[in-house]
């Protein structure tokens, strides 16, 4: 199961990112996908992943969850919110040329950390959680590819960054497998706590951040409700 999961983590972002060069994504549909994926992921975490993790590891696992939440706050200083679909375009010249690589480093670390818990067969085989994380990868890849395209980053560098982003989670799975072999059995649970904290930050930001016009958006609200309901059905 783990090799299949690693392949999915690579193929899905590559496909979504490549499509940006063929079809310009509609921002309305991207926001709906973000709302749905964020709600689905947060619901799976609260209804299923966190209760089981606390039952197995006890209250101290909360420090790892909080650590992941705070780590994501730091990473977003450099990624500018691409993890939750924000698209900020910069001209690619002078000092600004450094920006895509800072962004890439932040996104790589996020995805690498997120991938590590999937070295555990029980996590890799958890279909609702896996689906939630994979859904979250699609708008990330679309946002990254869009930023690279509109910022004027050369095509070769853009493809290299997209490949690095797609490889980050599979590399995290590989690192988690190696580390799990020589560290205690709690290591991957702690990495899961760290990843959950990061995902909670992203998911709650997606759900609660204001719409572009700062008005109630019925379609986005419906997408969130559908995500919650489907997650509740999936974990029971």
C-alpha positions in Angstrom: 0.0 0.0 0.0 2.8 2.5 0.9 4.4 2.4 -2.6 0.9 3.2 -4.1 0.4 6.1 -1.7 3.9 7.5 -2.6 3.0 7.2 -6.3 -0.3 9.1 -5.7 1.4 11.8 -3.8 3.7 12.4 -6.8 1.3 11.9 -9.7 -1.6 14.0 -8.5 0.3 17.3 -7.9 2.2 16.8 -11.2 -1.0 16.3 -13.1 -2.7 19.3 -11.5 0.3 21.5 -12.0 0.8 20.5 -15.6 -2.9 21.2 -16.4 -2.4 24.8 -15.4 -0.2 25.3 -18.5 -3.1 23.9 -20.7 -6.2 25.2 -18.9 -6.3 28.4 -16.9 -8.1 27.4 -13.6 -11.3 29.3 -12.7 -10.8 31.0 -9.4 -14.4 30.4 -8.4 -14.1 26.6 -8.8 -10.7 26.6 -7.1 -12.2 28.3 -4.0 -15.0 25.8 -3.9 -12.5 22.9 -4.1 -10.5 24.6 -1.3 -13.6 24.9 0.8 -14.6 21.3 0.3 -11.1 19.8 0.8 -10.5 22.0 3.9 -13.8 21.0 5.5 -13.3 17.3 4.6 -9.8 17.2 6.0 -10.5 19.0 9.2 -13.6 16.8 9.8 -11.6 13.6 9.3 -8.9 14.9 11.7 -11.4 15.8 14.4 -13.7 12.8 14.1 -11.2 10.1 13.5 -7.5 10.8 13.5 -7.1 12.9 16.7 -9.2 10.7 19.0 -7.3 7.6 17.9 -3.9 9.4 18.2 -4.7 10.6 21.7 -5.9 7.2 22.7 -2.7 5.6 21.6 -0.2 8.3 22.7 -1.8 10.1 25.6 -2.0 13.8 26.3 1.6 14.5 25.5 0.9 14.1 21.8 -0.8 17.5 22.0 2.6 19.2 22.1 3.4 17.7 18.7 0.0 18.8 17.3 0.6 22.3 18.6 4.1 22.2 17.3 2.9 21.4 13.8 0.3 24.2 14.0 3.0 26.7 14.9 5.5 25.4 12.3 2.9 26.0 9.6 2.5 29.6 10.8 6.3 30.1 10.3 6.3 28.3 6.9 3.5 30.6 5.6 5.8 33.6 6.0 7.7 32.2 3.1 5.0 30.3 1.1 2.6 33.3 1.2 -0.4 31.0 1.7 0.0 28.7 -1.3 -0.9 25.8 1.0 -4.5 27.1 1.1 -4.7 28.2 -2.5 -3.5 31.9 -2.3 -2.0 33.1 -5.5 0.4 36.1 -5.2 2.2 37.0 -8.4 5.6 38.6 -8.4 7.8 39.8 -11.2 10.8 37.6 -11.7 13.7 40.0 -11.6 16.3 41.3 -9.2 15.8 40.4 -5.6 12.3 39.0 -6.4 14.0 36.1 -8.3 14.9 34.6 -4.9 11.2 34.5 -3.9 10.2 31.3 -5.8 13.0 29.4 -4.2 12.0 30.5 -0.7 8.4 29.6 -1.5 9.6 26.3 -2.9 11.6 25.5 0.3 8.6 26.2 2.5 6.3 24.1 0.4 8.8 21.3 0.2 9.3 21.2 4.0 5.5 21.2 4.5 4.9 18.3 2.0 7.9 16.4 3.3 6.7 16.5 6.9 3.2 15.7 5.8 4.4 12.6 4.0 6.3 11.1 6.8 3.4 9.6 8.8 2.3 7.7 5.7 5.3 5.4 6.2 3.0 3.8 8.8 0.8 1.1 7.1 -2.1 2.0 9.3 -2.0 5.7 8.1 -1.3 4.8 4.5 -4.3 2.5 4.6 -6.6 5.1 6.2 -8.6 6.0 3.1 -10.5 9.0 4.4 -7.4 10.7 5.8 -5.4 9.8 2.6 -8.2 11.2 0.5 -8.3 14.4 2.5 -4.5 15.0 2.2 -4.5 14.2 -1.5 -7.4 16.6 -2.1 -5.5 19.3 -0.3 -2.5 18.7 -2.6 -4.5 19.6 -5.8 -5.2 23.3 -5.1 -1.6 23.6 -3.7 -0.2 22.3 -7.0 -2.5 24.5 -9.0 -1.6 27.6 -6.9 2.1 26.9 -7.2 2.0 26.3 -10.9 -0.1 29.5 -11.5 2.3 31.6 -9.4 5.3 30.2 -11.3 3.6 30.8 -14.7 2.5 34.3 -14.0 5.7 35.4 -12.3 7.7 34.8 -15.5 9.8 32.0 -14.0 11.5 30.2 -16.9 9.8 27.0 -18.0 12.7 24.8 -17.0 12.9 26.2 -13.5 9.1 26.0 -13.2 9.0 22.3 -14.1 12.0 21.6 -11.7 10.1 23.3 -8.8 6.9 21.4 -9.6 8.8 18.1 -9.7 10.5 18.9 -6.4 7.2 19.8 -4.8 5.6 16.5 -6.1 8.6 14.5 -4.8 8.6 16.0 -1.3 5.8 13.8 0.2 7.2 10.5 -1.3 10.7 11.5 0.0 9.0 12.1 3.4 7.5 8.7 3.3 10.9 7.2 2.5 12.5 9.2 5.4 9.7 8.1 7.7 10.3 4.4 6.7 14.0 4.7 7.4 13.6 6.6 10.7 10.8 4.2 11.9 13.2 1.3 11.5 15.8 2.6 13.9 13.7 4.8 16.3 11.1 3.8 18.8 7.6 2.9 17.7 6.2 6.3 18.8 8.2 8.3 16.2 5.7 8.0 13.3 2.8 8.8 15.7 4.7 12.0 16.7 5.2 12.8 13.0 1.5 12.2 12.5 0.7 14.7 15.3 3.0 17.2 13.7 1.4 16.8 10.3 -2.1 17.0 11.8 -1.2 20.3 13.5 -0.1 21.7 10.1 -3.2 20.4 8.4 -5.4 21.9 11.1 -3.9 25.3 10.5 -4.4 25.1 6.8 -7.9 23.6 6.9 -9.2 26.1 9.4 -7.7 29.0 7.5 -9.4 27.8 4.3 -12.8 27.5 6.1 -12.8 30.7 8.1 -10.9 33.2 6.0 -13.0 35.8 4.3 -14.3 35.5 0.8 -12.7 37.9 -1.7 -15.7 40.3 -1.5 -16.1 39.9 2.3 -19.6 38.7 1.9 -21.5 35.5 2.7 -20.9 33.0 -0.2 -23.7 30.4 -0.3 -21.8 28.1 -2.8 -18.7 28.1 -0.7 -20.7 27.4 2.5 -22.5 24.5 0.7 -19.0 23.1 -0.3 -17.9 23.2 3.3 -21.1 21.5 4.5 -20.8 18.7 1.8 -17.2 18.2 2.9 -18.2 17.8 6.6 -21.0 15.4 5.8 -19.0 13.2 3.5 -16.2 13.1 6.1 -18.6 12.1 8.8 -20.0 9.3 6.6 -16.5 8.1 5.6 -15.2 7.6 9.1 -18.3 5.8 10.4 
